[in-house]
């Protein structure tokens, strides 16, 4: 099974913390959906497994794309690939863009999962992040999605925001929970590259949230999710039973996916490809039947590192017998040896079946644990 990701790179306004590739909505043209479908035609062979079980329209802001374009993209995917009848089809939306009617239209087109970029239920925090929607519009958006018949709704939230407290975070979580979404994605605010927020931080215009408080918010999130029946299945993701994101899980489990649109990444088990971070260059390549793709053939060391980066962030962990089968005994014994100190101090565990797991209580520091288990060259 494989997935298709479509990057819809248009935003009305750039959020201050955002490092994703996007351009202004004035660049939306009637050609965009045709180009996506043409790219699928040109690059569909990249996938070894042609059965598509998930489609994800992400961005950017897919909810800015006219409904007719969304329809043509989904129709193109259905026609040009082997889309499973029970495929998970997700669209990301901004609360400001969506009405009951629009949600009904998405439903008619076969979309069956909605991901809503709420980020916070605190107006001051939304302003700090430079979000263009209000707290109220987020709640209205969730209700409208439910009224349109969606039964698989995910809400994105951000914690670790300067000025936030345990109380403001608890407030956001409880408002979210009252809306009864099936899935929560909760990310810690990060200061990426050269975003306006990062520049303001460097200039000393504000200070990042204290690490202890961030950790406190993470702990609160964990106990909150547990008490409300959400499974903490990946560092930042929580799902009610039966609502784990199939698309995102396929990334973490190393399945194949094809990324369409500017800046989209693709992976087929042996090669990683990425489209140019430029709408113009992407368009030129597709129009000339010669996609401007960059690619990297993955060495055993890169594949091993990637396996750790993705799977150790999840409840599925990394099986060392599989590592031995895939890369050789020397990789497995390096992993076992390096993981031992974390097993001894309780930050990791090993199942009877030899699966290594990071303890959920240590997810907050999972990046540094994974880093210490990675390789820079093949072990002796
Ligand atoms: S966070 Fe989303 S809406 Fe905001 S600029 Fe980034 S892609 Fe656009």
Boltz pocket constraint, residues with backbone or C-beta under 6 A from the ligand:
constraints:
  - pocket:
      binder: B
      contacts: [[A, 10], [A, 11], [A, 13], [A, 14], [A, 15], [A, 18], [A, 19], [A, 20], [A, 21], [A, 22], [A, 59], [A, 60], [A, 61], [A, 94], [A, 117]]
      max_distance: 6.0
